[in-house]
Amino acid sequence: MAFADASGRIVYAKALDPDTRQTANLPDGLARYLATQPGLLHISDPHEAVSGALSLPEGPFLIAAQPIGKSDYSGHRTARSSWASEWTRTLSP
């Protein structure tokens, strides 16, 4: 999971190791992708969200991102969140 400020700068990012259930740094490929694709974290419409699949060196990932704000969509959006999960056999049908 990663959180970015309004300029798209990542202010917090952590991963969860599925084997040890301990927090870890983001996979290098995902960190590089987020750093080079600012559009993913620059969503201006409060009703908009993006999602899809990424092919990264560590393997395939599912990803989603959306602005953070009030549930009634009022006020200014000052941060964005993104979530990614490695596509593994446990996620596959």
Buried (B, 14 or more C-beta within 10 A) or exposed (E): EBBBEBEBEBEEBEBEEEEEEEEEEBBEBBBEBBEEBEEBBBBEEBEEEEEEEBEBEEEEBBBBBBBEBEEEEEEEBEBBBBEBBBBEEEEEE
